[in-house]
Amino acid sequence: MAIRGRSRLSDVVSKHEAAILTDWIKEQLAAVKAADRIGEAELRTECARFLTLLKVALRSDGSHDVSSAAWSETRELLGELSRSRARAGYSPSETAAFVLSLKRPLFDRLRGEIGGDADALADEVWQTTLVLDRLALFTTELHQKSRDEIILRQQQDMLELSTPVVQLWESILALPLIGTLDSARTQVVMENLLQRIVETGASIAIIDITGVPTVDTLVAQHLLKTVAAARLMGADCIISGIRPQIAQTIVHLGVELSSVITKATLADAFVIALQRTGATIGRATKA
C-alpha cells in the first residue's frame, strides 16, 4: 500500500546525515549489545550506505512504497545484511534493530525541523514509521528465511554424518544405523551406501540396526528399499541387530524379510560375510 503526500524526510536526512548517522550507530550498539560481533567501523559503513540508498529511494518514489523498483537497491542491501547476520547468529529482533533503531534519530530531526506544525510533524512521523516498519519487516522475513536455510543445511549435514559407511574387510561394508529411519534419512542412507559400493567394489553390505529404537512397517520398507538398491549395484545385504522384540514386531506386522539374511549381532553378520567372500579368521597359535 502506497503512502500519499510529499514527504520532507529526504531533505531532513540530507541536511542532518552526519548527526543522524552518529546517533543511529549509538542506538544500534545499545539495542543489540553486540559490539563484540561487529566493529563500529563496519557498522558505520553499513549505516552510511543505507542512508545513501534511503535518500535516493525517497526522492525517486514519492509514494514511499518500499516494494517498488525505486527501493530495489535498499532491499538488496537489507537482504545482504540479513543473511550475514543470520550466519553470525543474530536473533530476528537484533537484525530488525538495524532499521528500527533509526526511528529516534529521524524523529528528533523531524521535530527540530517542523516541530512548530503539529499536524505536519504527526504526518511526517507517521509516514517515516510506516517506511521503517515495512523495511524492518522485510529484513526480519529475510533473516528467518536465511535461518531456515542454515538449519536445513545443518540437518542435511547431520544426516550424512549419522550414516557412515565403513569398510570392514575387502569387499565388505558396514552401515551402522542409529536413531529413527525415515524417508529423508533412507534416501541419504541409499546414496551413501551405493556410492561406497561403487568406490570399493564391495560385494556384501552389512546394515546394522542395533541403534534403531523401533522397527515398524515403514522402517522395514525403508530397509527393503535399501537392500534392493544395493542388489541392483551388485552387492548383497545382511541385516544385523535383530533383537528379540524387533523380531516379534516384524513377525506381528507380517513384514517379509525371508529374502534377506538377518543376524542378531554385527559380529555374527561379519562372520557370514567373511564366509561368503571366501575369507576366514582364525586364532593365532602360540609359538
Summary of the structure (lengths in Angstrom):
residues: 287
radius of gyration: 31.5
end to end distance: 91.0
largest distance: 106.2
contacts: 847
relative contact order: 0.08
helix: 64%
strand: 9%
